[in-house]
Amino acid sequence: MKLLRFTAAAMILMLVSATGAFAQDDAALFKSKCQSCHGADGKGDTAIGKKLGVRNFHSPEASKESDNEWFDIVKKGKDKMPGYDGKLTDDQIKALVKFCRSLK
């Protein structure tokens, strides 16, 4: 019984650790690729963001777009935003979209 409890606790700890590392990776990727223009909160309220007129992730227009549309924008670029095709994997772009959607 003690072995079962220990094994279950170890598995939970590994799962929590892996999930935390994944979230940290997403945050680091956002910080390195997006934050300078879009800001830490995704509102685009940065010097560069204001100059370029970047989108606010919380705007009604951005909110109504699907994750697939956001994926395409990140991958191919749009207007002044560069595309990240060949610089980020599809999984990284999907993780960025998910992370951006979670910003409040």
TIKOL-925166 format. One record per residue: x, y, z of N, C-alpha, C, O in turn; residue in one letter. Coordinates in steps of 0.1 Angstrom, whole numbers, padded with zeros to 4 digits, always signed. Layout:
XYZXYZXYZXYZA/...
This chain:
+0008-0012+0000+0000+0000+0000+0009+0013+0000+0006+0022-0007M/+0020+0012+0008+0029+0024+0008+0035+0026-0005+0037+0037-0010K/+0039+0015-0012+0045+0016-0025+0036+0022-0035+0040+0030-0043L/+0023+0018-0034+0013+0024-0043+0011+0039-0041+0010+0046-0051L/+0011+0043-0029+0010+0057-0025+0022+0065-0030+0021+0076-0036R/+0034+0059-0028+0046+0066-0032+0046+0067-0047+0050+0077-0053F/+0043+0056-0054+0043+0056-0069+0033+0067-0074+0036+0074-0083T/+0021+0067-0069+0011+0077-0073+0016+0091-0070+0014+0100-0079A/+0022+0094-0059+0027+0107-0056+0038+0111-0065+0039+0122-0069A/+0047+0102-0068+0058+0104-0077+0053+0108-0091+0058+0117-0098A/+0043+0100-0096+0037+0103-0109+0030+0117-0110+0031+0124-0119M/+0023+0120-0099+0017+0134-0099+0027+0144-0099+0026+0154-0106I/+0038+0143-0091+0049+0152-0091+0055+0154-0104+0058+0165-0109L/+0058+0143-0111+0064+0144-0125+0054+0151-0134+0059+0159-0143M/+0041+0148-0134+0031+0154-0142+0031+0169-0140+0031+0177-0149L/+0031+0173-0127+0030+0188-0124+0043+0194-0129+0043+0206-0134V/+0054+0188-0127+0067+0194-0131+0067+0195-0146+0072+0206-0151S/+0063+0185-0154+0063+0186-0168+0054+0197-0173+0057+0204-0183A/+0042+0198-0167+0032+0208-0171+0038+0222-0168+0036+0231-0177T/+0044+0224-0157+0050+0237-0154+0061+0241-0164+0063+0252-0167G/+0070+0231-0167+0080+0234-0177+0075+0238-0191+0080+0246-0197A/+0064+0231-0194+0057+0234-0207+0052+0249-0207+0055+0256-0217F/+0046+0253-0196+0041+0266-0195+0052+0276-0195+0051+0287-0201A/+0063+0273-0189+0075+0282-0188+0081+0283-0202+0085+0294-0206Q/+0081+0272-0210+0086+0273-0224+0078+0282-0232+0083+0290-0240D/+0064+0281-0231+0055+0289-0238+0057+0304-0235+0058+0313-0244D/+0059+0307-0222+0061+0321-0218+0074+0326-0223+0075+0338-0227A/+0084+0318-0223+0098+0322-0228+0097+0325-0243+0103+0334-0248A/+0090+0316-0250+0088+0318-0264+0081+0331-0267+0085+0338-0276L/+0070+0333-0260+0062+0345-0262+0071+0358-0259+0071+0367-0267F/+0079+0357-0248+0087+0368-0244+0098+0371-0255+0101+0383-0258K/+0103+0361-0261+0114+0363-0270+0109+0366-0284+0116+0373-0292S/+0097+0363-0288+0092+0365-0302+0081+0375-0303+0079+0382-0313K/+0073+0377-0292+0061+0385-0293+0060+0398-0284+0055+0408-0288C/+0066+0396-0272+0063+0406-0262+0068+0420-0265+0062+0430-0260Q/+0079+0421-0272+0084+0435-0275+0074+0443-0283+0074+0455-0281S/+0066+0437-0291+0056+0445-0299+0042+0444-0292+0036+0454-0290C/+0038+0432-0288+0025+0430-0283+0023+0432-0268+0012+0433-0263H/+0035+0434-0261+0034+0436-0246+0032+0424-0238+0027+0414-0244G/+0035+0424-0226+0034+0412-0217+0019+0408-0216+0016+0396-0213A/+0010+0418-0217-0005+0414-0216-0012+0412-0229-0024+0410-0229D/-0004+0414-0240-0010+0412-0253-0018+0423-0259-0025+0422-0269G/-0018+0435-0252-0026+0446-0256-0019+0455-0267-0025+0464-0272K/-0006+0453-0269+0001+0461-0279+0005+0474-0274+0008+0483-0283G/+0005+0476-0261+0007+0490-0256+0022+0491-0252+0026+0494-0241D/+0030+0490-0263+0045+0492-0262+0049+0502-0272+0041+0506-0281T/+0061+0508-0270+0066+0518-0280+0065+0512-0294+0060+0519-0303A/+0071+0501-0296+0071+0494-0309+0057+0491-0314+0054+0493-0325I/+0050+0485-0305+0036+0482-0308+0028+0493-0313+0020+0492-0322G/+0029+0505-0306+0021+0517-0310+0026+0522-0323+0018+0526-0331K/+0039+0521-0325+0045+0526-0338+0040+0518-0350+0037+0523-0360K/+0040+0505-0348+0036+0496-0358+0021+0494-0359+0016+0488-0369L/+0014+0498-0349-0001+0496-0349-0005+0481-0347-0014+0477-0354G/+0002+0474-0339+0000+0460-0337-0014+0458-0330-0020+0467-0324V/-0019+0446-0333-0032+0443-0327-0032+0440-0313-0022+0435-0307R/-0043+0443-0306-0046+0440-0292-0052+0426-0293-0063+0424-0299N/-0046+0416-0286-0052+0403-0286-0066+0402-0280-0073+0392-0282F/-0069+0412-0272-0082+0412-0265-0093+0420-0273-0104+0421-0268H/-0089+0425-0284-0099+0433-0292-0110+0424-0297-0108+0412-0299S/-0122+0430-0300-0133+0422-0306-0129+0415-0319-0133+0403-0321P/-0121+0422-0327-0117+0416-0340-0108+0403-0338-0110+0393-0344E/-0098+0405-0329-0089+0393-0326-0097+0382-0319-0094+0370-0322A/-0105+0386-0310-0113+0376-0302-0122+0367-0311-0124+0355-0308S/-0127+0373-0322-0136+0365-0330-0129+0356-0340-0135+0347-0346K/-0116+0358-0342-0108+0350-0351-0105+0336-0345-0104+0335-0333E/-0105+0326-0353-0103+0312-0348-0088+0310-0345-0079+0318-0350S/-0085+0300-0338-0071+0296-0336-0064+0293-0349-0052+0296-0350D/-0071+0288-0359-0064+0285-0372-0061+0298-0379-0050+0298-0385N/-0069+0308-0377-0066+0321-0383-0053+0327-0377-0044+0332-0383E/-0053+0326-0364-0041+0331-0356-0029+0323-0360-0018+0329-0362W/-0030+0310-0361-0019+0302-0366-0014+0306-0379-0001+0308-0381F/-0022+0309-0389-0018+0313-0402-0011+0327-0401-0001+0329-0408D/-0016+0336-0393-0010+0349-0392+0004+0348-0386+0014+0354-0391I/+0006+0339-0376+0019+0338-0370+0029+0331-0380+0040+0334-0381V/+0023+0321-0387+0032+0313-0396+0036+0321-0408+0047+0321-0412K/+0026+0328-0415+0028+0334-0427+0031+0349-0426+0036+0356-0435K/+0027+0355-0415+0028+0370-0413+0016+0377-0418+0008+0371-0426G/+0014+0389-0415+0003+0397-0420+0006+0412-0417+0011+0416-0406K/+0005+0420-0427+0008+0434-0427+0022+0435-0422+0032+0431-0429D/+0025+0442-0411+0038+0445-0407+0044+0433-0398+0056+0433-0395K/+0036+0424-0395+0040+0413-0387+0048+0402-0395+0042+0398-0405M/+0060+0399-0391+0067+0389-0399+0062+0375-0397+0056+0372-0387P/+0063+0366-0407+0059+0352-0405+0071+0345-0399+0082+0348-0400G/+0067+0334-0392+0077+0326-0384+0078+0312-0391+0083+0303-0384Y/+0073+0310-0403+0075+0297-0410+0090+0295-0412+0097+0303-0417D/+0094+0283-0408+0108+0280-0408+0117+0284-0396+0128+0280-0395G/+0111+0293-0388+0118+0298-0376+0112+0291-0364+0119+0289-0354K/+0099+0288-0364+0092+0281-0354+0085+0268-0360+0081+0269-0371L/+0084+0258-0352+0077+0246-0356+0062+0249-0355+0058+0258-0348T/+0054+0241-0362+0040+0242-0361+0035+0240-0346+0026+0247-0342D/+0041+0231-0339+0038+0229-0325+0041+0241-0317+0033+0245-0308D/+0052+0248-0319+0055+0260-0312+0045+0271-0315+0041+0279-0306Q/+0041+0272-0328+0031+0282-0332+0018+0280-0325+0011+0289-0320I/+0014+0267-0325+0001+0264-0318+0002+0267-0303-0008+0272-0297K/+0013+0264-0297+0015+0267-0283+0015+0283-0281+0009+0287-0271A/+0021+0290-0290+0020+0305-0289+0006+0310-0290+0002+0319-0282L/-0001+0305-0299-0015+0309-0301-0023+0306-0288-0030+0315-0283V/-0021+0294-0282-0028+0291-0270-0024+0300-0258-0032+0305-0250K/-0011+0303-0258-0006+0312-0247-0011+0326-0249-0016+0332-0239F/-0011+0331-0261-0017+0344-0264-0031+0345-0260-0035+0356-0254C/-0039+0335-0263-0053+0335-0259-0055+0335-0244-0065+0340-0239R/-0045+0330-0236-0046+0329-0222-0043+0342-0215-0045+0344-0203S/-0037+0352-0222-0033+0364-0215-0045+0372-0211-0055+0373-0218L/-0044+0378-0200-0055+0387-0194-0049+0400-0190-0057+0409-0186K/
